[in-house]
Amino acid sequence: MKIFSKTRLPNGYRDIYFCGIKVFSYFNKSQIPDYRRDVYTFRALNNCKKLKTLIVGSSHGRDAFIPSIDECNLSNSSQDLYRMYKLYEYVVEHNGRNLKNVLVFWSVFHPGLQLEKTKNCLHCVPYKFLYDIDYACEMYPIDARVIKNIEKLMADITVPDNYRGKSFYTPSTSNDTAEKVAAGHIKNAMRNNNQIQYLGKIVDLARRHKHNVYVVLPPYRQDYQNCLPVDDEIYFELFNFLKHHRNVRLLNFQHDADFDDADFRNSDHCSERGGRKLTRKIKQLLKD
């Protein structure tokens, strides 16, 4: 046994042990995520008086769709299907009078991703704070500094009236290879967390309100794409769901030859050029 050891907790704390006995804890400020986009999109949603198209999804959706004045992109880092459904439910209640379309951006990891059970669990906090979305399961205690971070942003940030959720397109700081990124996503996809139920809830809610639901598979850079199993395997649960929900349209751009390396800022996220290209394609399909 080590004389001194350290345990990292998902909520940002570090527990220090001496001979197996915990002696103290401390909070690592670097664990607090950047919540700017959460606050920006919350304000943008309130500014969007004639919302017709809602976009939800993880960071892949955040970077892949650039919304215009009657659209709002609420996609963000590690957003799971539970929060997609609850965000849609919130919009229906508060800003859904003119809503027509719901775009669900589907990432490889979504079949098994439950955010509370990941190292990114602090991303749950702004959904609870801003939209009153309950945690899907028990969470580690949240340090007050995390809440204060969001409160300060709410007080300091002024969002332009025409902002509707455009990605910041910050430079990628990760040096992870496409192989490592894909392996992590596939591992999450295999978790048995029954997340497909929330896509079903989205479809049921849309049926009641006569909204159109589109599931979008975004493009990926070729090196990431090469690391994935065949579509019928990695998207088995989604494809099986769509067979039983013919009213949901699949927009599959994963193998679209129009996208090249310049359309991505890393192996699995669109650059602004790629986002503009994909947005044009999606909007044309919505018109058709």
C-alpha positions in Angstrom: 0.0 0.0 0.0 1.2 3.5 -0.9 1.8 5.8 2.1 0.2 8.7 0.3 -2.4 8.3 -2.5 -4.9 10.5 -4.3 -8.4 9.8 -5.7 -9.9 12.0 -8.3 -13.7 12.4 -8.0 -15.9 13.4 -11.0 -17.2 16.5 -9.1 -13.7 18.1 -9.2 -12.5 17.0 -5.7 -9.3 15.2 -4.8 -9.3 13.0 -1.8 -5.9 12.5 -0.2 -5.2 9.3 1.8 -2.4 8.4 4.3 -1.9 4.7 4.8 -5.4 4.1 3.4 -7.1 6.6 5.6 -8.6 9.8 4.0 -7.0 12.8 5.7 -8.4 15.7 3.6 -10.0 16.8 0.3 -9.5 19.8 -1.9 -11.3 21.2 -5.0 -9.5 21.4 -8.3 -10.8 24.6 -10.0 -9.6 23.4 -13.4 -12.4 20.8 -13.3 -15.1 23.4 -13.7 -16.2 23.3 -17.3 -16.5 26.4 -19.5 -20.2 27.2 -19.1 -20.3 30.2 -21.5 -22.1 28.4 -24.2 -24.7 27.1 -21.8 -25.5 30.7 -20.7 -25.4 32.0 -24.3 -27.8 29.4 -25.6 -30.2 29.8 -22.7 -30.3 33.6 -23.4 -30.6 33.0 -27.1 -33.6 30.7 -26.6 -35.3 33.4 -24.7 -34.5 35.9 -27.5 -35.9 33.7 -30.2 -39.5 34.8 -30.5 -40.5 32.8 -33.6 -38.6 29.6 -33.1 -39.3 27.1 -35.9 -36.4 24.7 -35.8 -34.8 23.3 -32.6 -31.4 21.6 -32.7 -30.3 19.3 -29.8 -27.3 17.0 -29.5 -23.7 16.8 -28.3 -20.7 18.8 -29.4 -21.0 17.2 -32.8 -24.4 18.9 -33.3 -23.0 22.1 -31.7 -20.3 22.4 -34.4 -22.3 21.0 -37.3 -25.3 23.3 -37.6 -25.1 27.1 -37.7 -28.6 28.5 -36.9 -30.4 31.5 -38.4 -32.9 33.8 -36.8 -35.8 31.3 -36.4 -33.6 28.4 -35.3 -31.8 27.7 -32.1 -29.0 25.2 -31.5 -29.0 24.0 -27.9 -26.4 21.2 -28.6 -23.4 21.2 -26.3 -20.5 19.1 -25.0 -21.5 15.6 -23.8 -25.3 16.3 -24.1 -27.1 13.0 -23.7 -30.5 11.8 -24.9 -32.1 12.5 -21.5 -31.1 16.2 -21.6 -32.1 16.4 -25.3 -35.6 15.2 -24.4 -35.9 17.5 -21.4 -34.6 20.5 -23.4 -37.2 19.8 -26.1 -39.9 19.5 -23.4 -38.8 22.9 -21.9 -39.0 24.5 -25.4 -42.5 23.1 -26.0 -43.6 24.6 -22.7 -41.9 28.0 -22.9 -41.2 28.8 -26.6 -42.9 26.2 -28.8 -45.8 28.1 -30.3 -44.2 28.3 -33.8 -42.0 25.2 -33.5 -42.1 22.9 -36.6 -38.9 20.9 -36.7 -36.7 19.1 -34.1 -33.2 18.0 -35.2 -31.6 15.3 -33.0 -27.9 15.0 -33.7 -26.9 11.4 -33.0 -23.3 10.7 -31.9 -21.7 7.2 -31.8 -21.8 7.2 -28.0 -25.4 8.1 -27.5 -26.9 4.6 -27.0 -25.2 4.3 -23.6 -24.2 7.8 -22.5 -25.7 8.8 -19.2 -23.9 12.0 -18.3 -24.1 11.7 -14.5 -22.0 8.5 -14.7 -19.1 10.0 -16.7 -16.1 12.1 -15.8 -17.9 15.0 -17.5 -20.8 14.9 -15.0 -20.3 18.6 -14.1 -21.9 19.4 -17.5 -25.2 18.4 -15.9 -25.1 21.4 -13.6 -26.2 24.2 -16.0 -29.1 22.1 -17.2 -30.3 21.9 -13.7 -29.6 25.5 -12.9 -30.9 27.1 -16.1 -33.7 24.8 -17.2 -34.5 23.0 -13.9 -33.7 19.6 -15.4 -33.4 17.1 -12.6 -30.4 14.8 -12.5 -31.2 11.4 -14.0 -29.6 9.7 -11.1 -27.7 10.5 -7.9 -24.9 13.0 -8.4 -21.8 13.7 -6.3 -22.3 16.8 -4.2 -21.7 20.0 -6.3 -19.3 22.5 -4.9 -20.8 26.0 -4.4 -18.1 27.4 -6.7 -19.5 25.6 -9.7 -22.9 27.3 -9.2 -21.2 30.7 -8.6 -19.4 30.3 -11.9 -22.7 30.0 -13.7 -24.3 32.9 -11.7 -21.4 35.1 -12.6 -21.7 34.3 -16.2 -25.4 35.1 -16.1 -24.7 38.5 -14.6 -21.8 39.4 -16.9 -22.7 38.0 -20.3 -24.6 40.1 -22.8 -25.8 38.0 -25.8 -26.4 39.7 -29.2 -30.1 39.5 -30.2 -29.3 37.6 -33.4 -27.2 34.9 -31.6 -29.0 31.5 -31.9 -26.3 29.0 -30.8 -23.5 29.4 -33.2 -20.4 27.3 -32.2 -17.4 29.3 -30.9 -15.2 27.0 -33.0 -12.4 27.2 -30.5 -9.1 25.5 -31.5 -8.9 21.8 -30.5 -6.7 21.4 -27.5 -6.7 17.6 -27.4 -3.8 15.5 -28.8 -5.9 12.3 -28.8 -5.6 10.2 -31.9 -8.7 9.3 -33.9 -8.2 5.7 -32.7 -8.4 6.8 -29.0 -11.4 9.1 -29.5 -13.3 6.4 -31.4 -12.5 3.7 -28.9 -13.9 5.9 -26.1 -17.0 6.6 -28.0 -17.6 3.0 -28.8 -17.1 2.0 -25.2 -19.8 4.5 -24.2 -22.1 3.2 -26.9 -21.9 -0.3 -25.4 -23.1 0.7 -21.9 -26.5 -0.7 -21.0 -28.2 2.5 -19.8 -31.4 2.3 -21.9 -30.9 5.8 -23.3 -32.9 5.0 -26.5 -36.1 5.5 -24.4 -35.5 9.2 -24.5 -35.5 9.3 -28.3 -38.9 7.5 -28.0 -40.1 10.3 -25.6 -38.9 12.9 -28.1 -40.9 11.2 -30.9 -44.0 10.8 -28.7 -43.9 14.5 -27.7 -43.4 15.5 -31.3 -46.4 13.4 -32.4 -48.7 15.2 -29.9 -47.6 18.6 -31.1 -47.3 17.7 -34.8 -43.6 18.5 -35.0 -41.3 16.9 -37.5 -38.4 14.9 -36.0 -35.1 14.4 -37.9 -32.2 12.2 -36.6 -28.9 13.5 -38.0 -25.8 11.5 -38.4 -23.0 14.1 -38.9 -19.9 13.5 -41.0 -16.6 12.6 -39.5 -13.0 12.9 -40.7 -11.9 9.8 -42.5 -9.4 8.6 -39.9 -12.1 8.6 -37.2 -14.6 6.9 -39.6 -12.1 4.2 -40.4 -12.0 3.2 -36.6 -15.8 2.6 -36.4 -17.6 -0.7 -37.0 -19.9 -0.9 -40.0 -23.0 1.3 -39.7 -25.4 -1.6 -39.1 -23.4 -2.6 -36.0 -22.6 0.8 -34.4 -26.1 2.2 -35.1 -27.9 -1.1 -34.6 -30.1 0.3 -31.8 -30.9 3.5 -33.7 -31.7 1.7 -37.0 -33.9 -0.7 -35.2 -35.8 2.2 -33.5 -36.3 3.9 -36.9 -37.8 0.8 -38.4 -40.6 1.0 -35.9 -41.0 4.8 -36.2 -41.4 5.5 -39.9 -42.5 9.1 -39.2 -38.9 9.9 -38.1 -36.6 10.9 -41.0 -32.9 9.9 -40.9 -30.4 12.4 -42.4 -27.2 10.4 -42.8 -24.1 12.4 -43.8 -21.5 10.1 -42.3 -20.3 8.9 -45.7 -21.0 12.1 -47.6 -18.1 12.5 -50.1 -18.5 16.3 -50.2 -16.7 16.6 -46.9 -12.9 16.6 -46.8 -10.3 17.1 -44.1 -10.6 20.9 -44.2 -14.2 20.5 -43.0 -13.1 19.3 -39.6 -11.3 20.9 -36.7 -10.3 17.5 -35.3 -11.1 13.9 -36.1 -14.8 14.1 -35.2 -15.9 17.7 -35.1 -16.8 20.0 -38.0 -14.8 23.2 -38.5 -16.8 26.3 -39.3 -16.4 25.6 -43.0 -17.8 22.1 -42.5 -20.6 23.4 -40.3 -21.7 25.9 -42.9 -21.6 23.1 -45.6 -23.7 20.7 -43.5 -26.1 23.4 -42.5 -26.8 24.2 -46.2 -27.4 20.6 -46.9 -29.8 20.1 -44.0 -31.8 23.2 -44.8 -32.2 22.1 -48.4 -33.5 18.7 -47.2 -36.0 20.4 -44.8 -37.3 22.5 -47.7 -37.7 19.3 -49.8 
